[in-house]
Amino acid sequence: MRRLLLDTHVALWALSTPNELAPHVRAALEDPRNEVVVSAASVWEVEIKRAIGKLDAPDGFGSACAGRGFDALEISFSHAEVAGALPLHHGDPFDRMLIAQALVEGLELVTKDPAFAQYGIQVVAPS
């Protein structure tokens, strides 16, 4: 069993253009033995970027993720504390939260962002 945390762009691809994902990643997302999670931080990020016109995404991203069978990962105090204490290899607050959640929860983070690997988490390239 694998425990996968999807970066925001990966969750968007999985919902709208799954062919953007490598076959091994699509297979991992489809495997019912795997736990696939999307962070509340990603839902927040999508909604903020939609509101300011930086992202064209459909309404109800969180509901769409749940409908696809992805589990919600809430933000805890420990996630926030770890995110705040991370070295500044990455400045994006949404990404820093995902990194912290991967560290605290022992998740593999599926992302195309090469900076994530500097934090000692297991990174899975999506394509």
C-alpha positions as CSV (number, residue, x, y, z in Angstrom):
1,M,0.0,0.0,0.0
2,R,1.2,3.5,-0.8
3,R,0.1,6.7,0.8
4,L,0.1,9.5,-1.8
5,L,-0.4,13.3,-1.3
6,L,-1.2,15.0,-4.6
7,D,0.2,18.5,-5.3
8,T,-2.5,20.9,-6.4
9,H,-1.5,20.7,-10.1
10,V,-1.5,16.9,-10.0
11,A,-5.0,16.8,-8.5
12,L,-6.2,19.2,-11.2
13,W,-4.6,16.9,-13.9
14,A,-6.1,13.8,-12.3
15,L,-9.6,15.4,-12.5
16,S,-9.4,17.1,-15.9
17,T,-6.6,15.7,-18.0
18,P,-5.4,12.4,-16.5
19,N,-3.4,11.6,-19.7
20,E,-0.9,14.3,-18.4
21,L,0.0,11.8,-15.7
22,A,2.5,9.0,-16.3
23,P,1.0,5.6,-16.6
24,H,2.5,4.4,-13.3
25,V,1.0,7.4,-11.5
26,R,-2.4,6.9,-13.0
27,A,-2.2,3.2,-12.0
28,A,-1.2,4.2,-8.4
29,L,-4.2,6.6,-8.2
30,E,-6.6,3.9,-9.5
31,D,-5.2,1.1,-7.1
32,P,-7.8,0.7,-4.3
33,R,-5.1,-0.5,-2.0
34,N,-3.5,3.0,-2.1
35,E,-4.5,6.0,0.0
36,V,-4.7,9.1,-2.1
37,V,-5.1,12.4,-0.4
38,V,-5.6,16.0,-1.3
39,S,-4.8,18.7,1.2
40,A,-7.3,21.3,2.3
41,A,-4.4,23.7,1.4
42,S,-4.8,22.7,-2.3
43,V,-8.6,23.4,-2.2
44,W,-7.8,26.8,-0.6
45,E,-5.1,27.5,-3.2
46,V,-7.4,26.6,-6.1
47,E,-10.2,28.8,-4.8
48,I,-7.9,31.8,-4.1
49,K,-6.3,31.6,-7.6
50,R,-9.7,31.2,-9.3
51,A,-11.0,34.3,-7.4
52,I,-8.1,36.5,-8.5
53,G,-8.2,35.2,-12.1
54,K,-5.0,33.2,-12.0
55,L,-6.6,29.8,-12.6
56,D,-9.4,28.6,-14.7
57,A,-10.8,25.7,-12.7
58,P,-14.4,24.5,-12.3
59,D,-16.4,25.2,-9.1
60,G,-16.3,22.6,-6.5
61,F,-12.7,21.4,-6.6
62,G,-13.0,19.8,-3.2
63,S,-16.2,18.0,-4.0
64,A,-14.7,16.8,-7.3
65,C,-11.7,15.4,-5.5
66,A,-14.0,13.6,-3.1
67,G,-16.1,12.3,-6.0
68,R,-12.9,10.9,-7.6
69,G,-12.2,9.0,-4.4
70,F,-9.5,11.2,-3.0
71,D,-9.5,11.6,0.8
72,A,-9.4,15.0,2.4
73,L,-6.3,15.9,4.5
74,E,-7.2,18.6,7.0
75,I,-4.6,21.1,8.3
76,S,-3.6,20.4,11.9
77,F,-1.7,22.4,14.4
78,S,1.3,20.1,14.0
79,H,1.2,20.6,10.2
80,A,1.2,24.4,10.7
81,E,4.1,24.3,13.2
82,V,6.2,22.2,10.9
83,A,5.4,24.3,7.9
84,G,6.5,27.4,9.8
85,A,9.7,25.9,10.8
86,L,10.8,24.6,7.4
87,P,14.0,25.9,5.8
88,L,13.3,28.5,3.2
89,H,14.1,26.3,0.1
90,H,10.6,27.0,-1.0
91,G,8.6,30.2,-0.4
92,D,5.1,29.3,-1.5
93,P,3.0,28.9,1.6
94,F,0.7,26.3,0.0
95,D,3.6,24.2,-1.1
96,R,5.3,24.6,2.3
97,M,2.1,23.2,3.9
98,L,2.1,20.2,1.5
99,I,5.7,19.5,2.4
100,A,4.9,19.7,6.1
101,Q,1.9,17.4,5.7
102,A,4.0,14.9,3.8
103,L,6.7,15.0,6.6
104,V,4.2,14.7,9.5
105,E,2.0,12.1,7.9
106,G,4.7,10.0,6.2
107,L,3.2,10.6,2.7
108,E,4.8,10.4,-0.7
109,L,4.2,13.7,-2.5
110,V,3.3,13.6,-6.1
111,T,4.6,16.8,-7.7
112,K,6.6,18.1,-10.6
113,D,8.3,20.7,-8.4
114,P,12.0,19.8,-8.0
115,A,12.4,22.0,-4.9
116,F,10.3,19.6,-2.8
117,A,13.0,17.0,-2.7
118,Q,15.3,19.3,-0.7
119,Y,13.1,18.7,2.3
120,G,13.9,15.0,2.6
121,I,10.4,13.8,1.6
122,Q,9.7,11.1,-0.9
123,V,8.7,12.7,-4.2
124,V,7.0,11.0,-7.1
125,A,7.2,12.7,-10.5
126,P,3.8,12.8,-12.1
127,S,4.9,12.6,-15.7
